[in-house]
Amino acid sequence: MKTINELGLRVPEILLPKNIDLKSWSVIACDQYTQDRDYWKKAAETAGGNPSTLNLILPEVYLNDGDKAERIAKIREEMKSYLDGGVFEAARKAFVYLERTTAFGRTRKGLVAQIDLETYEWKPFSKANIRATEATIVDRIPPRKEIRKGAPLELPHIMLLVNDKDGVLVEGAGKIAHDGRAPLYDGELMCNGGKITGWALESAADLEYITGALNKIADSNRADDGSTFLFAVGDGNHSLATAKAVWDEYKAELIAGGASEAELAENPVRFALIEIVNIYDSGLTFEPIHRVIFNIDEQALIKKLAAELDGTVSEVSSAEALESAVKASQADFGFVYLDADGNQKFTLLKTQIKELAVARLQPVIDEFLKGLTPSAGAKPEIDYIHGSEEVFRLGAQKGAVSVLLPPIAKDSFFETINGRGPLPRKSFSMGEADEKRFYLECRRLFG
């Protein structure tokens, strides 16, 4: 049986504030509400003058304001002030099992842990323990590096998915936590964030159980070549890629300075704090991200997709019939557009795709758009939309065709990524914006 370390995990040294008030301390991930300054103003009002993770992050809504350097410097000052000024309790070496009940009535379970960045790789067709689920846009890494490099503290909003049909890891940790233990924290989150409770798992028996659970999952996810696909990045893909880039750069500096293998193995920058969630957790919703394409010949697109995906095309009578047919499948697509007479049309494309449908759809769309001959008219454009209401609203606009995608199949999620590499950009969304991870636990990073 492998140790936790050999499987790429470590028990983190968790920092939590004294007399924790979750409503003012904990705020949503920085990459949410990027077009909604009012949300972040409300968050600031809720935090007030209290210690808050809002003071330790840079919400991306402010990235282009021209004062990024000043904001980052202020974040560094706040981090140091919190560490030196007695804001935190003494560090506690423990995993944290948590339950998050959102405003939508769903309860998601998680396990906060520390991963070894040497066991993670975002590049396609990696055989690493931890792999990206969606294509990583390299240009998004440098701005995030500015924030992480040299930061005294780390706060996680990264969520890793584990392929655990039997629920032995996270759900098993929950059974231990609920066996008469007092929680580390318990309370309401700000701005419609719901409620969260966390328990420490830190005894020798706790660690023995988690080690056994990880080995069981690793054994069931081991390929013929001996590689193990243990975790897939569900949220925070670019943040984790940034952590990896910062470590690789810092490691090179340490090696140049004569650092030993033992020193490299224990350096805090080598690790990242994350939350593990079982992909089969009923409280974790996977929503497809639909497409709308402007200024193309929709019949040409549908014909190409049908040919490339070996599908059959039929017309349906209504929006309701189209949505019902697509939702009942895991391999069929719907198209909504106006015909030459201005009548809204609903077309169903049925396929026999066995992988996640978006993994086959998007490359064909990309090839179609790339093959178009430039004209003097409006240029073709593609956008990514949430919710079927938007699909039908935009499909009623002249010059637009909306593409309705089927539900995300959890059963084929890991298999698709293992076989085809990371999914295309904008493949899925994990829940609503308010259900994204809130910053809460901290860990020392640099210095």
Salt bridges, closest charged atoms under 4 A:
ASP31 OD2 - HIS157 NE2 3.82
GLU60 OE2 - ARG144 NH2 2.87
ASP65 OD1 - ARG37 NH2 2.67
ASP67 OD1 - ARG71 NE 3.26
GLU78 OE2 - LYS74 NZ 3.32
ASP84 OD2 - LYS80 NZ 2.82
GLU99 OE2 - HIS178 NE2 2.72
ASP116 OD1 - ARG270 NE 2.92
GLU118 OE2 - LYS251 NZ 2.79
GLU146 OE2 - LYS68 NZ 3.35
GLU154 OE2 - ARG148 NH2 2.92
GLU154 OE1 - ARG443 NE 2.80
ASP166 OD2 - LYS216 NZ 3.88
ASP186 OD1 - LYS195 NZ 2.64
GLU202 OE2 - ARG92 NH2 2.59
ASP206 OD1 - ARG181 NH2 2.73
ASP219 OD1 - ARG222 NH1 2.75
ASP225 OD2 - LYS127 NZ 3.73
ASP235 OD2 - LYS436 NZ 3.53
GLU249 OE1 - LYS145 NZ 2.71
GLU249 OE2 - LYS149 NZ 2.36
GLU253 OE2 - LYS149 NZ 3.61
GLU266 OE1 - ARG10 NH1 3.36
GLU275 OE2 - ARG108 NE 3.76
GLU275 OE1 - ARG437 NE 2.57
ASP281 OD1 - LYS109 NZ 3.34
GLU308 OE2 - LYS304 NZ 3.61
GLU323 OE2 - LYS327 NZ 3.21
ASP332 OD2 - LYS350 NZ 3.02
GLU355 OE1 - ARG360 NH1 3.66
GLU355 OE2 - ARG420 NH1 3.41
ASP366 OD1 - ARG425 NH2 3.14
GLU367 OE2 - LYS304 NZ 3.20
GLU390 OE2 - ARG393 NE 2.72
ASP411 OD1 - LYS165 NZ 3.81
GLU435 OE1 - ARG106 NH2 2.77
GLU441 OE1 - ARG437 NH2 3.01
